[in-house]
């Protein structure tokens, strides 16, 4: 049962391998007419990550659709340097509503009671270095979720863009922003990452996909407020959008109480 749950979780997580996905409530109000103003992707990425580290926290909502699949949810994130924590709620057709708390030393997956875990102990702990077959099965799920929701991964696609074009001013949820557009070179992106993201990018290259369309909206302070990406898959085009809010506000990201947790390293099978 637990292995079937892990497989379903992994299938859902793979849909978001290029990053956070979010609702489309902050629609662009500018006409998509590229201007002459451009910058390099790595330079833009360096600027916005400096601003994100300065703020340290944010909340987000996400959704994605394509190929007969849908995904939606919300969460909070906290990061400093290379450390990234998140508390994520998402809904997938395979599993229903799922929650994940992603911490540096371990991560926790909460599944509906109907998926095999008792109501009073709904959390599964997955360590950073699992010792059991179950833990090793669940670890790629955690890695995919972390890669999907970590801004360094999703916004990090900008590092593979040779040129980012300023489309023009736009409003995202009443916040003035500048809309930027880039074409991501998937070969460059694959060479710049490791782990699950690299594997997914390579599989896309193997399928003949060489570029991704990518848009990001930055506010007047340089913080990301929204991004979108179109990802070709074997089931058709999967469109994702991410919206960030509440930069710098206090967030609560806590590990579950021990009595509510099963440890994958202590469960066999």
Helices and strands as residue ranges (DSSP letters): H 2-14, E 38-39, H 41-55, E 57-66, E 69-80, E 83-92, E 96-102, E 106-110, G 113-115, E 123-127, H 133-149, H 151-154, G 155-160, E 164-172, E 175-185, H 186-192, H 195-206, E 211-219, E 224-233, E 236-245, G 258-260, E 261-263, G 264-266
